[in-house]
Amino acid sequence: MNAKTISISLLLCALTMIQYANGLYFYVAHKEIKCFKDELLRNSEIQAHVTVVDNEIKTYMKNNPTEGIYFTLEDPENKVVLTKLAKSDELITHKSNISGEFKLCLLITEQTYLKHDVKQVKVILKYSNEYYKLNTSNADYIQVSKKEIEKQIQYQSAATQGQFMPITRRVDKIDKVIDDIIAHQDYEREREQEYKQKLESLSGSFFNLISVQIILVIGVAAYSVINLRKFFVKKHIF
């Protein structure tokens, strides 16, 4: 293998890594359900979207309202909190009410395979919580709150915008970091409290078990003494 061939191979590998660096790519077989899990804090937002690599299949899904990707999201209590038929690159969002492990499952509609006579469909998944927001340039994915819009208007109308804008941005960034730290601390406190409750419950159960065993031993001993006494009385030993 000469130097030119090696260079071409390395270039192809680099291009492949760049293409899929921002997402997990895999194949979904006919009638196969793929599931993924992520740890969420309470009152945090989860985001996910799937990109179909095959442009022909992607166009077919877009032009057919009943075809696409079925999404289901289960909370830590195994309750389905979200079901949706989405298209390729369509963003799926959900705000969690409880902390714990959420499970996202996806299934591609059957007609997609039959129409294109394929056994597998190659897709790219981006799935994350609010601390790792999905990066996308599509304007449909950008959600700006009313509060943020009001801030932007205030900044634009302020006479000292050029002086205070860097400070304001830094303060906002610090506030966001502090909020994230507080959220993580609350989550850890909840887990610690759950652990303490389980430990106390286990200790109580262990104590009850020992108490029952002691009572049984005392009962058996008393029963044995009474029976022996009756036996000796019958034998005129006493």
Stockholm file with secondary structure:
# STOCKHOLM 1.0

chainA/1-238         MNAKTISISLLLCALTMIQYANGLYFYVAHKEIKCFKDELLRNSEIQAHVTVVDNEIKTYMKNNPTEGIYFTLEDPENKVVLTKLAKSDELITHKSNISGEFKLCLLITEQTYLKHDVKQVKVILKYSNEYYKLNTSNADYIQVSKKEIEKQIQYQSAATQGQFMPITRRVDKIDKVIDDIIAHQDYEREREQEYKQKLESLSGSFFNLISVQIILVIGVAAYSVINLRKFFVKKHIF
#=GR chainA/1-238 SS CCHHHHHHHHHHHHHHHHHTTTSEEEEEETTCCEEEEEEECTTCEEEEEEEESCHHHHHHHHHCTTCSEEEEEECTTSCEEEEEEECTTCCEEEECSSCEEEEEEEEECHHHHHHHTCSEEEEEEEEEEGGGCCCCCCGGGCCCCHHHHHHHHHHHHCTTHHHHHHHHHHHHHHHHHHHHHHHHHHHHHHHHHHHHHHHHHHHHHHHHHHHHHHHHHHHHHHHHHHHHHHHHHHTTCC
#=GC SS_cons         CCHHHHHHHHHHHHHHHHHTTTSEEEEEETTCCEEEEEEECTTCEEEEEEEESCHHHHHHHHHCTTCSEEEEEECTTSCEEEEEEECTTCCEEEECSSCEEEEEEEEECHHHHHHHTCSEEEEEEEEEEGGGCCCCCCGGGCCCCHHHHHHHHHHHHCTTHHHHHHHHHHHHHHHHHHHHHHHHHHHHHHHHHHHHHHHHHHHHHHHHHHHHHHHHHHHHHHHHHHHHHHHHHHTTCC
//
